Amino acid sequence: MRAPARLTLYGIGLIAVFAVAFATASAVVPEDAARDWAQDSEGHGGHDAPASHDGPGAHETAPGLGLAQDGYRIADVGSPGAVGEEGELSFLVLEPRGGPVTDYELEHEHELHLIVVRADGQLFRHVHPERDDHGTWSIPWEWAAGGTYRLIADFTPASAGKGLTLSTTTQVAGDYSPVPPEPSATATVDGYEVGISGDLVAGESSELAVTVARDGEPVTDLEPHLGAFGHLVALREGDLAYLHVHPHGDTPEPGETSGPETVFTASAPTPGRYLLYLDFRVGGEVRTAPFVLDTTTSTGHANGGGHDH
């Protein structure tokens, strides 16, 4: 076969491969969210990374969608590039003048909370990296599967006087089998049956109650975790905007236990589908139970899924 003909067939093959890949990604992440994720990714690894989703009111309604907020930025993001590689996940938080932030306030027992989750909501992890004297945050890391991941950092710089939520994305080479989220108010993890009840009302604060059981019996020895008897994270499907969720009740005393129910207040900024992850501690071990909820209106009617944010 002549060279021009071989090149033509090769080009057609590439087009087919990219078409299949685009169709697969679109089944999980809407077009506008994928475009925004790509814009975020353009600035990885440098101090001059452009911020996205940073228009007026963006962070008040849906935090965790930009590299920058109020002059603070995420920079110098590094992680293993492929599945199975051992290494570190690391990054810097820069203050408005460009220097690294080295003074933070404690929030829920830590200076910084890092959420790592794949584009389809799978492989959620809530971790607490360590900070060195130069302001670099790092944690040993190995990816379990390929895909696009969002990294969400939640923290309060001492100089800011308020909490900030910044995020970025990273690409991981390896097999990727997206799992579209379907509504589910129950989860089973390590033999524990966990359920969530209550309406997630779009545009309002609403209460959600989580209960934990084992072998059909209520669990009453929930242990404190991050200053409460459970920690709930909520992300909006598609762009994975970060919701602020607050537990009810006073901070538990050391050695105190509770259960089987923990109540939270959540605020969903827009109608749609939300991914929720409950971290709870029993017997000194933290487990994560995932849920998927569609918002309702104030009259109790379901908004349904979709990506109308």
N, C-alpha and C positions, 0 to 999 in steps of 0.2 A: 504494500500500500504506500502511495506517495506521502511525503511529509505534510503537505497542505491538507490532504484528506484526513490524516491521523489527527492533526490539530483541530480540525472541524469537529470530528467525533468526540474528541476530548472535551472541547468546549461545551458541546451539547450535554455530555455526561455531567459536567459541573453544574450546569443550569438545573438539571433534574435533581441532583443532590440537594442544592440550595432550596429548590422549591419544596421538597419533602420536609426539610428542616424547618422552613418558615411556616409551613402548614401545621407541623407538630407544635411549635412554640405558640402559634396563634390560638390553638385549642385551649391553652392554659392562661396565657397572658394577653389581654386585649392590646390592639395595635397602639393606642395612645400610651399605655403603660410601658410597652416594649420600647417605644421611641424615647420615652423619658429615661428609662433605665440605660439606654445606649448613650444618652447625653451625659448622664452621671459618670459613665465609665470613661469618657474621653479625658477626664482630668486625673486619673489615677497616677499616683506615684510622684507627684510634684507639688511644690508649695504654691504654684500658680494655678492650681486646678480650678476650673470655673464651677460656680455653684449653679444647680438647677432647682426648679420648683421654689424659687426664692422670692416670688413676687409678694405684694402686699397681702397679708392675711393668710399666706400659704401655711405657715407653721402654726397659726392659731387654730386652723380647722383640721389640718392633717399633718402633724409633725412627723419627722423621720423620713422626709423625702428629698433632702438636700445635703450637699457636702458642707454648706455654710449656713450660719445663722448669727445675726448680730455681730458679724466680724470674726466669729470663731469658725475654724475649718478643720476638717479631717485631711491629713496628708500622709505621704510616704507609706501607703498601704502595701504590705507584702504578705504572701502566703504561698504554700506549695502550689505548683501550677497544674498538678494532675492527681488523679485518684491513686492512692497507695504511696505517695511520696510523704515522707516524714519531714517536718520542719516547724516553722513558727508562723503564727498569724500575728502581725504587728502593724502598728500605725501610730501616728502622732496626732494630738489635738493642738492646733495653733491658736493663739489669742490674736486680737485685732491688729496688734503691731507686728505680727509675724513670728514671734517667739513661741516656743513650746509652753503649754500650760503645765505647771508643776504643783499647783496648789488647788485642791478640790475639797468640797464639803462632802461629808458622809451622807448618803441617801440609801436607806434600806441596807445598812451595815457595810456598804461598799462605796468607794469613790466613783466607780464607773461600772455600769451594767452593759454587757454586749450581747445583742441578739443576732444570731446567725441563722438564716433560713433560706432554703432554695426557692426559686421563683414560683413553684407550684404549692408552696406552703409545707413541703415535706422537709425532713431532716432538721427540725427546729432544735436549736441549742441556746440556752441562756447561761453565759459564762462570765467569769470575772478575771480578766487578764491582770498581770502585775505591771507596775510602772517603775521604770528605772529613774535614776537621778536626773537624767536628761529629758524626761518627759515621754519616752517611748513606752507604749503599752505593748505587751507581748504575752503569748500563751502557746505552749506546744500544740501542734495541730496536724491533723491528717484528714483529708476529705474521704468520705465514704462513697460518694457518687458524683458524676460529672453534672454540669449545668451552670446556670447563672445564680449566684447567691447575693442576697442583700445583707449587709452588715449594718446594724443599727446600734449606735452608741448613745446611752442615756446617762447624763452626768450634770453636775453643778459646779462650774468653776467658782472659786472663792471670790474672784474679781467681778463676776457677772451678777451674783446675788439672786439668780434664778436658775431653774433647771433648763437644760438644752437637750435636744434630740437631733443628732446628725446621722447621716447614713451615706454609704457608698456601695458599689457593687464590685464583684470579682467573678471572673470566668474560670471554670475548672474543667480541664480536659478529661474525658472519660465517658462511659456509658450514661445515657440520660433517658429515663423512662418516666415522663411526666404523669402525675396522678391528679386529675382534676378534683378539687374538693367538693364533696357532697354534704348536704346538711346532716348533722349528727349531734345529738345532745347527750350521748353516752359514750364512754370509752372504757376499755379494760386494759390494764397495764400491770404486769407481774401478779396477776390474780386479784387485783383491786378493781372493784366496779365503781366508776366515777360518773356522776351525772350532773348536768347543769340545767337549771330552771330559771324562768323569768324571761321577760321580753327585752330584747335589745332595740330600743326605740331610736329611730333616726332623728338626729337633731336635738336630742334631749339626754339628760342623765337618767339612767335606769338601774334597778337593782338586779343582780344575778346571784343566785345561790348555788353553791357547789356542794355536793354530798359525796362522801367516800364510804364504801362498804367492802366487806370481804366475806365470801361464802354466804352472802345474803344478810350478814349481820353488820350493823353500823360500826364504823371505826371511830372510837372515842379517844384514841391516843395519838392524834395528830400533833406533831412537834413544831415549834416555831421555825419558820424559814424566812429569812430576809425581813424580820420584824413583824411577821404575821403568821397565821396558821394556814398559809398558802399564798402563792404569788401567781397572779393571773396576767398574762400578756395577750393583747388582742391586736390583730393586723387585718387591714382591709384587703380583700381578695384582689388580685391584679397588680396593684402598685405597692402593696404591703405597707401602706401608711400605718403609723404606730399610734395606738390609742392609749390614753392614760386611764388606767384602771386602779381604783383604790380600795383596799380592804376596809371593812368596818371593824370597830372595836379598838381598844387600847393595845399598845405594844405588849406582847406576852412577856411575862417574867421568866427568867431562866428556870428550866425544869417544868414549866407549866405545860399542860396538854389540853386539847380541845377536840371537838368533833361531835357528830359527823359532818356538820354543816359549817361552811364559811361563806359569808356574804360580801359581795363586792359592788361598787358603783362604777358603771362604765358609761362612756360618752361616745356614741357613734356619730361622726360629723355628717355622714351622707347615707342615703338608702343603699342597700346592697348586701353582699355576703361578707362575713367576717370570720377569720380563723382565730380561735382562742386556744391557749395553752396554759394549763394549770400545773405549776410545780408544787408538790406537796411532800412533806417529810414524815416518814414513819420508821421507827427503829434505826434512826440515824442515816437513812438513805433517802435521797431525793428522787422522785419519779415524776414523769411528765405525762399528763393526760390531754390529748388534743380534742377539740370540738370545732364544729362549723355551724354558725347561726346566721340566718337571714334576719334583717331588721324588720320591725313592724312599725306601723304608724301609732300615734298616740291613742287611736281607737282600737288597737289590737289587730288590725289587718296586716297581713304579711306583705312586705315589699317584694319579696322574691329575690332570686339571685341576679346575676347580670353585672354590668360594669358601668352603671350610670353615675359615676362619681366625676 
